[in-house]
Amino acid sequence: MDKIETRLRRARKTRARIAELKMVRLTVHRSNSHIYAQVIDATSSKVLASASTLEAEVRKDVANGGNVAAAALVGKRIAEKAKAAGVTTVAFDRSGFHYHGRVKALAEAAREAGLEF
C-alpha cells in the first residue's frame, strides 16, 4: 500500500464514523501549495461554507499558501463563514491527513474563532 492509499483508507474510516453521527463536518484538504476547508451538511451533502488559500483576501495577507500561518488564517475564515451560515458545532474530518502541522493549525484557529468540535 502506498502513501495515498493509506491516507484514503484513514479518510474512509473517519467519514464512516462521522456519517453515523449525522453531524455537519469540517473537511480539510491539504496540498503542497495550498490548504482548503469546507463545512458540509450531513443530510444533503451540500457545502455550507468554504475557505482556502486561493481566496483573494487570504492571498493578500500571506505570500505562501503552503505554511502554518496560511492554514491558521483559513481556519479563522472558515469558522467565521460557518457561524454566518448558522453552524457552531461540527465534526472534524481531516481527510486522512495526520493531525500535525498545517491541519492542526487550521483546527486550532477554527476552535479559537468559535467553532466547537
N, C-alpha and C positions, 0 to 999 in steps of 0.2 A: 504494500500500500504506500502510495506516495504522499507527499505533504498536503496536497489539495484534497485528496480523497479522505484523509483523516480529519481535516478541518470540516469538510462537508458531512462526515459521519457524526462529529460532535454537534454540528448545527442541527441535524435531523433529530437527534435525541432531545436537545433543548427545545426545539419547536414543538415536538410531540408533548412535552410536559406543559408548555405554555398553552397549547391547544386544549388540553384537559381543563385548565383553569378558566378558559374563555375570558381572558383579560386582554386589554389593549396592550400592544407590545411596542417597545422602543427597539428598533432594529438598527444595527451598526454594520457598515461595510467599510473595510479598510483596504486601500491600495497603496502602492509605494508613494504616489504623489498626492493623494487626497484621502479624505475621510467623509463618509456620508452617513446620515442618520434619518430615520423615518419613524413616525408614530403611526401604527397600522391598527385599524379596528378589527377586533377578533371575529365578530359575527359576519361582516360583509367584506372583509379583506380590502377595505378602502384606506388609502393614505390620508390621514387627518392633518399631518404636518410633516415637513421635511426641511432639512438644512444640510449644507455641505460646504466644503472649502471652495467650491466653484462659484458660489454666490458673490456678486459684486461687493456687497457690504463686508463680507469676510475677507475677500482678496485685498481690499484697500487697507485692512488692519494688519494682515500678516503677509509676508513675502512668499513664504513657502507653506504649502498646504499639507506637507507630509511630516509635521512635527507636533510635539505635545501641546505647544501653545495654540496652534490652529485647532487641534482637537478639543481643547478646553473651550475655545470660542464657539465652536459648533455645538458643543454640549449646552452651553448657556443659551444659544439661539433656539435650539430645538425645545428646550424647556419653556422658553417664553412663548413660542408658537403653539406648543401643546396646551399651555394654560389658556391661551387666547381661544383655542378650539374647545375648551371646556374639559380638558383631560388633566387630572392631577396624579392619578395612580396608574403605573404601567408595570409590565413585566419586562425585564431587560434581556433582550435577545442579542448576544454578541456574535452571532453567526459562526460559531465555532472558533473564533479567534480567542487566544488566551487573554485573560483579564490582566493586562500588563501594558504599560506604556501609553500609547495613544487611546486605546479602548478604555483603559482605566481613567485617563484624564477626562475623556468625554463623559463617562458615567459620573464621576465626582462633580464635574461642573454642572451637570444636569440636576444632580441632587441638591447642590448649593443654590441653584436657581429656583428650586421649589418642586421639582418632580419627586414623587415617592416611589421607590422600588427597592 
